């Protein structure tokens, strides 16, 4: 849960680097929250109201952590735009986010702390 709140606190920070745990735990929590909200929406007959509101609320933090994750792999944040290409773009972005961290400082900053948050 701390990975999720850490990303929300840095919602406008597009510079620097984000390690794999920071990105993927945020992704996981977003997925779980979206599924729960979708179920609530369907049960209440308001689909997609709550899920859409949540998606809009986390759009900026999602873009920021994705940009930092791409920086961590040595790529510019402009690679986010590949996600707009139908079918293939999302897969390419997923692969880029799964690549390992560059184990040395790069143009975007020092290697991020990979400590496990308890």
C-alpha positions in Angstrom: 0.0 0.0 0.0 2.9 2.3 0.7 4.1 2.0 -3.0 0.6 3.2 -4.1 0.6 6.2 -1.7 4.2 7.1 -2.6 3.2 7.4 -6.3 0.2 9.5 -5.4 2.4 11.9 -3.4 4.7 12.3 -6.4 1.7 12.7 -8.8 3.3 15.6 -10.8 6.9 14.4 -10.6 7.8 13.4 -14.2 11.6 13.6 -13.7 13.7 11.0 -12.0 13.4 7.3 -12.0 11.0 4.7 -10.7 12.0 1.1 -10.0 10.0 -1.9 -11.0 8.4 -2.4 -7.5 7.1 1.2 -7.4 5.6 0.9 -10.9 4.2 -2.6 -10.7 2.7 -2.3 -7.2 1.0 0.9 -8.3 -0.3 -0.9 -11.4 -1.6 -3.8 -9.3 -3.4 -1.6 -6.8 -5.0 0.4 -9.7 -6.2 -2.8 -11.2 -7.7 -4.1 -8.0 -9.4 -0.8 -7.2 -10.8 -0.5 -10.7 -12.2 -4.1 -10.6 -13.8 -3.4 -7.2 -15.3 -0.1 -8.4 -16.6 -1.8 -11.6 -18.4 -4.4 -9.5 -19.9 -1.7 -7.3 -20.9 0.3 -10.3 -22.6 -2.8 -11.9 -24.4 -3.7 -8.7 -25.6 -0.2 -8.2 -26.6 0.2 -11.9 -24.3 3.3 -12.3 -21.6 1.7 -14.5 -19.2 3.3 -15.4 -19.6 6.3 -13.0 -17.3 5.5 -10.1 -14.7 3.7 -12.2 -14.5 6.6 -14.7 -14.1 9.1 -11.8 -11.3 7.0 -10.3 -9.6 6.6 -13.7 -9.6 10.4 -14.2 -8.4 10.9 -10.7 -5.3 8.7 -11.1 -4.5 9.6 -14.8 -1.8 12.1 -13.9 -0.1 9.9 -11.3 -0.2 7.0 -13.7 1.4 9.0 -16.5 4.1 10.3 -14.0 5.1 6.9 -12.7 5.1 5.5 -16.3 7.4 8.3 -17.3 9.7 7.7 -14.4 9.7 3.9 -15.1 10.7 4.6 -18.7 13.5 6.9 -17.4 14.7 4.0 -15.3 15.1 1.9 -18.4 17.0 4.7 -20.1 14.2 5.8 -22.4 12.5 9.1 -22.7 9.0 9.7 -21.5 7.9 10.3 -25.1 7.7 6.5 -25.3 4.4 6.7 -23.5 2.9 7.8 -26.8 3.5 4.3 -28.3 0.6 3.2 -26.1 -1.7 5.1 -28.5 -1.0 2.7 -31.3 -3.8 0.2 -31.4 -3.1 -3.3 -30.2 0.7 -3.3 -30.5 1.3 0.0 -28.6 0.1 -1.3 -25.2 2.1 -4.5 -25.5 5.3 -2.6 -26.4 4.7 -0.2 -23.4 4.1 -3.2 -21.1 7.4 -4.8 -22.3 9.3 -1.6 -21.8 7.9 -1.2 -18.2 9.0 -4.8 -17.5 12.6 -4.3 -18.6 15.2 -4.3 -15.8 16.6 -1.2 -14.1 19.8 0.3 -15.5 22.2 -0.5 -12.7 24.1 2.7 -13.1 23.2 6.4 -13.0 21.8 7.6 -16.3 20.7 10.9 -17.8 17.5 10.8 -15.6 19.2 10.4 -12.3 20.8 7.9 -9.9 19.6 4.3 -9.5 16.4 4.3 -7.4 16.3 2.7 -4.0 14.9 -0.9 -4.4 14.3 -1.4 -0.7 11.2 -3.4 0.2 8.7 -1.3 2.0 7.1 -3.1 5.0 
